[in-house]
Amino acid sequence: MAKRVNVSSMTLNKFQGKSILITGGAGGIGSQIARSFVEQGGKVGILDSNLNAIKIILAEIESSGGTAFGLEVDVRDSKAVDQAISELAKSLGGVNVLVAAAGGSLGTPRDLDEISDADLDLVLDVNIKGTFNCARSVIPYMKKSGGGSIITFSSIGGRSPSPVTGVPYAAAKAAILGLTKRLAKEVGEFNIRVNAIAPGLFLTDRLEVMFNEMSASEKSEVLNGIPLGRMPTLRECADPVLFLASEESSFITGIVLDVNGGRMMPN
């Protein structure tokens, strides 16, 4: 008797046997990315600065039958990053994908007059230095396995002026694009692809607070500027990340994928 093939399960196993590291993996977008990889058969390693949040997402994934490990780390600390990635690579059996999602405005002020030197250092260091530290650390593992995919996180705020976030965030997310393109050129010969995703406004906990504090006119400006006419779901950020991590994008490197509902349409 012929065995029935579950087509949907085949579709959902595109990351079977793959090991994925996600920085900021316990946050709103990061945790959704982790869930999505696990749903498609991947094993995930979560790096985050919030230990309690790590425990929550690990318990959720493990209760669903998935494989996940996690460590608390400050991505600004290169030695701590190297140690954490070494431990997770051993647990996962290697590293095939890095999603460098740690970053954001990190609760710093939006308005120029309120931004301190410490605010500037924090945003630049976590976003730029953190992305660089993690990418540099995973490259030897990807070389060993014959290739890999690195997805960095820029933002619509690094591509055009944003009413939501301040100058440090805009500068950091613009810098991520230069980092991405140069890194893609450096490691392409090793079959390692490096691409950036630039999300629009996704209402994670931190951004929802900022959005709610905006004036009615500022909120209208944001919503009226989205041609699709609605706010996105977190999965609508996760799915493009999975595309860039998958073999479906095997000849794509050094690009930025805008995910903003049409709010910004580059030439």
C-alpha positions in Angstrom: 0.0 0.0 0.0 1.5 3.4 -1.0 2.4 5.7 1.8 0.5 8.9 1.9 2.8 12.0 1.5 2.0 15.0 3.7 2.8 17.8 1.2 2.3 20.5 3.9 4.9 18.9 6.2 7.4 18.8 3.3 6.8 22.5 2.7 7.3 23.2 6.4 10.6 21.3 6.6 12.7 23.6 4.4 15.1 24.3 7.3 15.3 20.6 8.4 18.8 20.0 9.7 19.7 23.7 9.7 21.0 25.6 12.7 19.9 29.2 13.1 21.3 31.8 15.5 19.0 34.8 16.2 20.3 37.8 18.2 17.6 39.7 19.9 15.8 36.4 19.6 13.7 36.8 22.7 12.2 40.1 21.6 8.9 40.7 19.7 10.2 40.3 16.2 13.1 38.0 17.1 10.9 35.5 19.0 8.5 35.4 16.0 11.4 34.7 13.7 12.5 31.9 16.0 9.0 30.4 16.0 8.9 30.5 12.2 12.2 28.8 11.8 11.2 26.0 14.2 7.9 25.6 12.4 9.9 24.9 9.2 12.1 22.3 10.9 15.1 24.4 12.0 17.0 24.3 15.3 17.4 27.7 16.8 19.9 29.4 19.1 18.7 32.5 20.8 21.1 35.3 22.0 19.5 38.1 24.0 20.2 40.4 26.9 17.0 39.5 28.6 17.4 36.2 30.4 13.8 35.9 31.6 12.5 36.5 28.0 15.0 33.8 26.8 13.5 31.3 29.2 10.0 32.1 28.1 10.6 31.6 24.4 12.7 28.5 25.0 10.0 26.9 27.1 7.4 27.8 24.4 9.5 26.2 21.6 10.4 23.1 23.6 6.7 22.6 24.6 5.8 22.6 20.9 8.4 19.9 20.2 11.0 22.2 18.7 14.7 22.4 19.4 16.1 25.6 20.9 18.9 26.8 23.0 19.6 30.2 24.4 22.2 32.3 26.2 22.2 35.8 27.7 24.8 38.0 26.0 25.6 41.7 25.4 26.3 41.8 21.7 28.6 44.8 22.2 31.1 42.5 24.0 33.0 40.7 21.3 34.6 38.1 23.7 31.2 37.3 25.2 29.7 37.0 21.7 32.5 34.6 20.6 32.0 32.4 23.7 28.2 32.3 23.4 28.3 31.5 19.7 30.9 28.8 20.4 28.6 27.2 23.0 25.5 27.4 20.8 27.3 26.1 17.8 28.3 23.0 19.8 24.7 22.5 21.0 23.2 23.0 17.5 25.9 21.1 15.5 27.1 24.2 13.6 25.8 27.5 12.3 24.0 27.8 8.9 22.1 31.1 9.4 22.6 34.2 11.5 19.7 36.6 12.0 21.2 39.7 13.6 18.1 41.3 14.9 19.5 42.7 18.2 19.2 46.5 18.1 16.6 49.2 17.8 16.3 52.6 19.5 16.6 50.9 22.9 14.3 53.3 24.7 16.4 56.3 23.9 14.7 59.7 23.2 13.6 60.7 19.8 14.0 64.4 20.0 17.5 65.9 19.4 17.6 68.1 22.5 16.9 65.1 24.7 19.6 62.8 23.3 22.6 62.3 25.5 26.1 61.1 24.6 25.3 57.8 26.4 22.1 57.4 24.3 24.2 57.9 21.1 26.8 55.4 22.2 24.2 52.8 23.2 22.3 52.8 20.0 25.4 52.9 17.7 27.2 50.2 19.7 24.3 47.7 20.0 23.2 48.1 16.4 26.5 48.5 14.5 29.1 46.9 16.8 26.7 44.2 17.8 25.9 43.2 14.3 29.6 43.2 13.3 30.6 41.2 16.3 28.0 38.5 15.7 28.7 38.3 11.9 32.4 38.1 12.4 32.0 35.3 15.0 29.8 33.0 12.8 31.8 33.2 9.6 34.3 30.5 10.6 31.4 28.1 11.3 29.8 28.9 8.0 33.1 28.4 6.1 33.4 25.0 7.8 30.0 24.0 6.6 30.4 25.2 3.1 28.4 28.4 3.2 25.6 30.1 5.0 23.3 33.1 5.2 23.5 36.2 7.3 20.6 38.6 7.6 21.1 42.0 9.2 18.5 44.4 10.4 18.3 47.9 9.0 15.1 49.8 9.0 12.9 52.2 7.1 14.3 54.7 9.6 17.8 54.2 8.0 16.4 54.6 4.5 14.3 57.7 4.9 13.4 60.2 7.7 11.2 58.6 10.3 8.7 60.5 12.6 9.1 57.7 15.2 12.8 57.4 16.0 15.7 59.8 16.5 19.1 60.6 14.8 21.2 57.9 16.5 18.8 55.2 15.3 18.7 56.6 11.8 22.5 56.7 11.7 22.9 53.2 13.0 20.4 51.6 10.6 21.9 53.4 7.6 25.4 52.2 8.7 24.0 48.6 8.7 23.5 48.8 5.0 27.1 49.7 4.3 28.2 46.9 6.7 26.0 44.4 4.8 27.2 45.3 1.4 30.9 45.3 2.3 30.6 42.0 4.2 28.7 40.4 1.3 31.6 41.2 -0.9 34.2 39.9 1.6 32.6 36.5 2.1 30.8 35.7 -1.1 33.7 33.4 -2.3 32.9 31.2 0.7 29.3 30.8 -0.4 28.1 33.0 2.5 25.4 35.4 1.5 24.8 38.6 3.5 21.5 40.6 3.1 19.6 43.2 5.0 16.0 43.5 5.8 14.6 47.0 6.4 11.2 46.7 8.2 8.8 49.6 8.5 6.8 50.2 11.7 6.1 46.8 13.4 4.4 47.3 16.8 6.6 45.4 19.1 6.3 46.3 22.8 8.8 49.1 22.7 7.6 50.6 19.4 4.0 50.3 20.5 4.8 52.5 23.5 6.5 55.1 21.3 3.6 54.9 18.8 1.0 55.4 21.5 2.8 58.5 22.8 2.7 60.2 19.4 0.2 62.9 18.7 -2.9 62.1 16.7 -1.5 64.0 13.7 1.7 62.0 13.8 -0.2 58.7 14.0 -2.3 59.7 11.0 0.9 60.6 9.1 2.3 57.1 9.7 -0.9 55.3 8.8 -1.9 57.4 5.8 1.6 56.9 4.4 1.2 53.2 4.1 -0.4 52.3 0.7 -1.6 48.9 2.0 -3.6 50.9 4.6 -2.8 48.9 7.7 -0.3 47.9 10.3 1.6 44.6 9.7 1.7 41.5 11.8 5.0 40.2 13.2 4.9 37.2 10.9 5.0 39.6 7.9 8.5 40.6 9.1 9.5 37.0 9.9 8.6 35.5 6.5 10.9 37.7 4.5 13.7 36.9 6.8 13.1 33.2 6.2 13.2 33.8 2.5 16.6 35.5 2.7 17.8 32.6 4.8 16.5 29.9 2.5 17.8 28.3 -0.8 15.0 30.2 -2.5 17.3 33.3 -2.4 20.5 31.3 -3.2 21.8 33.9 -5.8 20.9 37.0 -3.8 23.5 38.8 -1.7 24.3 42.3 -0.7 20.7 43.6 -1.1 18.3 45.3 1.2 14.7 44.0 1.3 12.2 46.7 2.2 9.2 45.4 4.2 7.1 48.5 4.8 3.7 48.1 3.1 4.8 50.6 0.4 5.5 53.5 2.8 8.9 53.9 1.1 9.4 52.9 -2.5 13.1 53.3 -3.5 14.0 53.7 -7.2 
